[in-house]
Amino acid sequence: MSVDTTCCNNSCDNQAISEWIKSEEYKEKNFSREALTINPSKACQPLGAMLCALGIEGCLPFVHGSQGCAAYFRNNLSRHLREPVPTVSDSMTEDAAVFGGQANMIDGLKNAHALYHPAMMAVFTTCMAEVIGDDLKAFITNARNQGAIPEDFPIAFAHTPSFVGSHITGWDNMFKGLLQSLADPRHGKWTNGRLYLVPGFDAYPANLREYRRLVDAMGIPVTILPDASEPMDAPHTGEYELYPGGTPMAELADALNASGFVFMQKYSTQNSFKFVKNVQKINTEVVTMPIGIKNTDNFLMALTEMTGKAVPAELERERGRAVDAATDAHQYIHGRRFALFGDPDLLIGLVGFLLEMGGMPVHIVCTNGNAKFKKEMDALLASSPFGSEGKVYIGKDLWHLHSLLMTEPVDMLIGDSHGKYLAKDAGIPLARVGFPLTDRVNLHRSPIVGYQGAINLISLIANTFIEELDRTCSDERFELLR
Amino acid sequence: MFVNLSKLHLKEECPLEDKGAPKLCMKALPGEGAERSCAFDGARVVLMPIADAAHIVHGPIACAGNSWDNRGARSSGPQLYRRGLTTDLHEMDVVYGGEKKLEKAIVEVAYTHQPKAIFVYASCVSALIGDDIDKACQEAQKEVSVPVIPVNAPGFMGDKNIGNRVSGEVLLQQVIGTAEPEEDHPFAINFIGEYNIAGDLWGILPSLDALGIKLLSSISGDGRFDDIRKAHRAKLNVLVCSKSLTNLVKKMEQKWGMPYIEGSFYGIHDTSETLRMIAQMLGDQSLIERTEKHIAEQEEKTRQIIDPYKKKLAGKRAVLFTGGVKTWSMVTTLKELGIEVLAGGTQNSTPEDFLRMKALMDPEAQIIEDTSAAGFLTLIAEKKPDLIVAGGKTKYLAHKTRTPFLDINHGRSLPYAGYRGMVTFAEAVHRTVFSPVWEKLRQSFPPGGEAR
């Protein structure tokens, strides 16, 4: 039987079709897709690995595989951060696909080392190198033996095939690779007295700075590993610095002697968490990303638990200000219905925040979420009457979300810039949170974590609603007081 | 079908020994940088602007996940081409093959989107695991009533250029000539290699309309599949971006006897020159006269508008680094604003483009040989230009060196083509060079230090 795909007239985007796309019938058809992904809300492993690698001082990310991938990653991060992003690729082509990528790797390491003078390199792979099964460890050893790079030149590596997981998996694998390749073995029971804070895949430099501020205020010596806040948001000095900062190499080397590790995201650090906690037996906690007041409370309490340090008065006052801001703005958020999409850790944080504000999460789409995430999200929704309408969709894409928005309308969409078409079609505003944010400036320069982040999110969501009201209301409803 | 690379005459087209010449058949130097995209991207760039077709990327999430809707090629109608369609291959697909999944995906896209045609792109992974996308397309074709067209340009084939050419071959073999136009228009032309970035095409159309020239098909900016099928009945091909589709116009000439010209619509001079050539080639006396009149009117009007900008910009110096037609066309365009090109370079263009650029530039001007980020920084430190004109990946690098930057590639949001585009371009350059922020960057802080 042949599918008749002819359109009723010259344009496929005509009225009848666009009406049909909004229907319940279309939704069923759309949800019965098994093979086709439309508008995925995820990127691939090496992109995450690259962001992770950027957070070590003097580190040059090195992509082993096809060159186009590396150009895409640089573009994506550059467009979001509005910063130059240094990365090299060893440009594997057909012959490398046949004979393996060792020659490219050795030449590449040699050239990159000579051209860009990095303090270290982080090597990770694209899917092409993974399909042919290149052995990174052996290649790097051979590169050293052949004198392409100095014998003692630090290189971390990770296998990051894009046909497994997503960018958060890649972040995780690269992080574990950094520890395995470049952290010294533990000195038994001795610790260096520092808390190591692991952000996970987070493209907000402001979030990392906020973590540092909060932990500093607690009086805890901290290393953020890796800390890409400077490379993601370097000050303008008139000189282009290829390596504008990051976690010092010495602190990476000393990581396994930490007094404790705190992971700020669960789903983008699953392997690393196991490695630190179960293999290295370090005192390790994982918290929900501290988005909103309650999640920030829990984060600070976890710090107290780990270190015995009390929450200082200044943070208590800060919390009070956030509660005050929530009180002032509760009426704009309470009872409003939301759809959200993004990475799993971000969504858990955001949904917790919405519930505490009386917002109602309705559609939650997580392309790169797993069953464990769904279980946690379901439990979170069940914990509040405001979560009663919430449904979680893992492995679904933004076109599934399109159908959901059309058939079960909500008041606002929360997600990255890719959501703007959905929001436009559904006639609702978009509050931009996540990665990538390519159509607004400086959003990544304000934190969404901590008490300050809670105030920022409340302002963003409430003001977006109010803007919408002002733009669309009749004259008699156009008020000075909102 | 796989396009045999040797059939694309890449090797013969690499005659240039000049320093800084584009290395068409040379591989990128490993570890040098990550400026250059791949064959898949090149194929995508050419075909994806066909707005009423569905474009399925057969590969893992990498290719489509990082790139869907990332180019500013605009459409005046259907927006289907902007959807990120992919088979999102997973581990099990890599092990067991992804052909069946692809067949299914093709049928699903036909059901859910009703496209005019379905293009299917191979990727590194699908090619390496031996998925036969041609066969999958044939199988799916039995169930789908619109053409299903495989595009075999996996990334590892090489640079963007190669993918561009493969796309040209695909159009030639499977699309062009498969339908006939309803009327035989005496002044029907095609644009080849105009991608309607930021709406460039719409800056050119007013001139064509005024002259009574019909754009039969646009390959591929704001393109429609059915129009491209009829492209073989145009009287003339106008190659707007020679880097990408020279092979296509040459073969159309062989096959249908269609003459072609190479032109550019950037800047006043090039726009006029191209319109003039079109009229000459179409050979109608009254059209030629109309064209001259139109050119004179438009040039005067445009020069009048940009004159104040030119007065202020005269004597400024720029570094130009771009690809394709812009390689040489931007040299003249900048000159029209009184801006001198200090150094120029390209890696994404044809040897002909490169030679044109060299001929247009001041003999004193430098050819950029080292195209890596490192080489670029050295050049800027040395030349201290007032303006850098290049693509998005260079933008923030330029900013860090306190140099005004103008994005000329696909990341821009303003159209620069045609007479109207020239005005937009002049405004943009002026806004860029004379922004007060550069002053802010040069002041020392705390005050009293040396101004930089």
Interface residues (C-beta under 8 A of the other chain):
Chain A: M1 S2 V3 D4 T5 T6 C7 S11 C12 D13 I17 Y26 K29 N30 R33 E34 A35 L36 T37 I38 N39 P40 K42 A43 C44 P46 L47 F62 V63 G65 S66 Q67 G68 C69 A70 A71 Y72 F73 R74 N75 N76 S78 R79 R82 E83 P84 P86 T87 V88 S89 D90 S91 M92 T93 E94 A96 A97 N104 M105 D107 G108 L109 K110 N111 A112 H113 L115 Y116 T126 C127 M128 V131 I132 P161 S162 F163 V164 S166 A234 H236 G238 E239 Y240 E241 L242 W399 H418 Y421
Chain B: K27 A28 L29 P30 G31 E32 G33 A34 E35 R36 S37 C38 A39 F40 D41 D52 I56 G59 P60 I61 A62 A64 G65 N66 S67 W68 D69 N70 G77 P78 Q79 L80 R82 R83 G84 L85 T86 T87 D88 L89 H90 E91 D93 V94 K101 L102 E103 K104 A105 V107 E108 V109 A110 Y111 T112 H113 Q114 P115 K116 C124 V125 L128 I129 K142 E143 V144 S145 V146 G155 F156 M157 G158 K160 S372 A373 A374 L377 G392 K393 K395 Y396 L397 H399 K400 T401 R402 G411 L441 R442 R452
